[in-house]
Amino acid sequence: QLDLIAIDDVEALLQQVVWETALFNLYNQLESSKTHLLMSMPLTPAHSKCTLPDLHSRLNACLSFAIEPLNDEEKQQLL
């Protein structure tokens, strides 16, 4: 049993039906488990280019955060 599955660059999987189907199936399988799914992509889910409408709706249902690069002052504060 995994606690977390992380997928970076999800946009690389989009517009490829086999990969979109696999991601859709993974999302659905994890929904009934205790495993969390963390995904990253440069666009918001609403602007993603999904071939499968059901995957698009699942991505839109996810909690989304926009993470911006820190400037030098913010980096100093973080450290």
C-alpha positions as CSV (number, residue, x, y, z in Angstrom):
1,Q,0.0,0.0,0.0
2,L,1.4,3.4,-1.1
3,D,0.7,6.6,0.7
4,L,1.3,8.8,-2.3
5,I,1.9,8.6,-6.1
6,A,3.4,11.7,-7.7
7,I,3.3,12.3,-11.4
8,D,5.3,15.3,-12.8
9,D,4.7,16.8,-16.3
10,V,1.2,15.4,-16.7
11,E,0.9,17.4,-19.9
12,A,3.3,14.9,-21.5
13,L,0.6,12.2,-21.2
14,L,-2.2,14.3,-22.6
15,Q,-3.5,13.9,-26.2
16,Q,-2.3,10.2,-26.1
17,V,-5.4,8.1,-25.6
18,V,-3.4,5.1,-24.1
19,W,-1.7,7.3,-21.5
20,E,-4.9,9.3,-20.8
21,T,-6.8,6.1,-20.2
22,A,-4.1,4.8,-17.9
23,L,-4.2,8.1,-15.9
24,F,-8.0,8.0,-15.8
25,N,-8.0,4.4,-14.5
26,L,-5.3,5.2,-11.9
27,Y,-7.3,8.2,-10.7
28,N,-10.5,6.0,-10.3
29,Q,-8.6,3.2,-8.6
30,L,-7.0,5.5,-6.1
31,E,-10.3,7.2,-5.3
32,S,-11.4,4.2,-3.3
33,S,-8.0,3.7,-1.6
34,K,-6.0,5.6,0.9
35,T,-3.3,6.5,-1.6
36,H,-3.1,10.2,-2.6
37,L,-2.3,11.3,-6.1
38,L,-0.1,14.4,-6.6
39,M,0.2,15.7,-10.2
40,S,2.0,18.7,-11.7
41,M,1.7,20.5,-15.0
42,P,2.3,24.0,-16.2
43,L,-1.3,24.7,-17.1
44,T,-4.4,24.7,-14.9
45,P,-6.6,21.6,-15.4
46,A,-9.2,23.8,-17.1
47,H,-6.7,24.7,-19.8
48,S,-5.3,21.2,-20.2
49,K,-5.7,19.5,-23.6
50,C,-7.3,16.2,-22.8
51,T,-8.6,13.9,-25.4
52,L,-10.9,12.1,-22.9
53,P,-13.6,14.3,-21.5
54,D,-13.9,12.1,-18.4
55,L,-10.2,12.7,-17.6
56,H,-10.6,16.4,-18.2
57,S,-13.5,16.5,-15.7
58,R,-11.4,14.5,-13.1
59,L,-8.5,16.9,-13.5
60,N,-10.9,19.9,-13.0
61,A,-12.2,18.3,-9.9
62,C,-8.8,18.2,-8.3
63,L,-7.6,20.8,-5.8
64,S,-5.2,23.0,-7.8
65,F,-2.4,25.4,-6.7
66,A,-0.4,27.8,-8.8
67,I,3.2,27.8,-7.6
68,E,5.3,30.8,-8.7
69,P,9.1,31.1,-8.6
70,L,10.5,33.0,-5.6
71,N,12.3,36.3,-6.1
72,D,15.7,36.8,-4.3
73,E,14.2,38.4,-1.2
74,E,11.6,35.6,-0.9
75,K,14.4,33.0,-1.2
76,Q,16.3,34.7,1.7
77,Q,13.2,34.7,3.8
78,L,12.6,31.1,3.1
79,L,16.2,30.2,4.1
